Amino acid sequence: MAVLTDAEIDAATDRGRIARLEEPRAAAARYDRRRGRIVVELTNGCTFSFPPRLVQGLEAATETELAQVEILGAGYGLHWEALDADLSVPGLLAGLFGTRAYMARHAGRATSPAKAAAARANGAQGGRPSKSVRR
């Protein structure tokens, strides 16, 4: 077991103090039934929301389960006990709604008949056109 020096403890305490002041943290979180979104109020006064259907572990949750959101770790995480789901606030702000594998399977999955038709038309013409370079 490594023993920390007073200097290392002081440095870690300073890093924590700076992180509390500068990094995004949740001050409050709730499920907005009317909008169908999780709403997170940050300590810096900003608010953001996201649809739970996009999030690994929340995609099939009931409204009652979604409403049971808790804030963890001095505001760095959100937790749903009944769902055994935990999310990082900085990760959510960066657009990460699950593990790397989950994100790879779900990224860009928004489809529509119009998108499918456009993709077929592009494929018939040899794919996407090259980007032109402006000079």
N, C-alpha and C positions, 0 to 999 in steps of 0.2 A: 504494500500500500504506500503510495507516494505521499509525502508530507509537503504541504504547501507552505511557502514562506509568507511572512507578513506582507512583503512587497507584492507577491502574486495575488494574495487575497485583496489587497488594496486596489490593484490594477483591475481585477475582475469586478469589484464593486463599482469602480469608475466606469467600466464598460457597460454595466447594467444601468447605471444612472443615465448615461448618454443614450442608451437604447430606449429607455422609458420616455425620454424627451423627444427623440427623433423618429423612431420607427412606428409604423401604423399599428394601433392597438384598438380593440373593440371596447367601447364604453357600455354599449347596450346591443342586444340582438333580439329579434322577434320574428315570428312568421306572420306576414300580412295575408290573411285569408282572401280578402277582396282582390288583391293583385296577384295572388299565388306566388309570392316571392319571400325569400328570407331577406330581412332588412337589417343592416349592421351600421350602427352609429359609431364613428371613430372618435378617439380622444382629441383629435385635432379639429373637430367640428364638422368634418365631412361625413357623408352618409353614402353607402352603396347598397345595392340589392342584386339578387340573382335568383333565377328560377331553380328550385331544388331538383327538377327533373334532369338537369345537366350534371348533377353532382353524384359521384360514386358513393353509394350508401344511403342516399336520400331519394333516389329516383322513383322508388315504389312506396315511399313513406306516406302515411295518412296525415291529414291536416292536424290531428291531435298529436301525433308523434312529432311533426315538424315544430309545433308550438312549444315543445319541451326543450328548446335550445338553451344551453348554458355557456357562459364565458369561462375559459380556462386560462391559466398561466399569465396572470396580469394582463389579460386582453389579447394574447397572441394566438389563442385558439378558440374554436367553437366546438361544443360537444353535445351529442344526443345520446343519453344513456340507454334508452329503450332500443335504439338502432345500432348501438355500439359503433357510432360514427364520430370521427374527430376531423376537423379541418383547420388548417393554418390560415390565419387572417392575412399575413403577407402573401401566402400562396394563392388565396382567393383573389387578392388584388392583382396578382400577376396573371390571372386567368387559368390557374391550375385547379381543376375540379375533380381530380382523382390521381391515382398512380400513373406512372409513365405508360404502362400497358393500357390502362383504361383510356387515357387521353389519346393514345395512338388509334384505338378502335373507334373513338367517338368524334375526333376532330373533323370538322367539315362535313358532318353527316346531314346537314340540312338539305333535303332534297325536295323537289317539286316536279310536276310534269313539265313545266317550262324549262327547268334546269336540265332535265333528262333529254328533252328535245334539242336544246342548244348543244349539249355534249355530243349527241349523235350527229348533228349537223357539222360541228367542228371536226369530229372524227372522220366524217366523209370527205372533208376538205384537207385532210392530212394533219389534223390536230390544231393546237393553238398557234396563232401567228407569232412570229418572232417579234420581240420588242424592238422598236426603232430607237436608235441612239440619236439624241439631239446634240447638235454641236453649236 
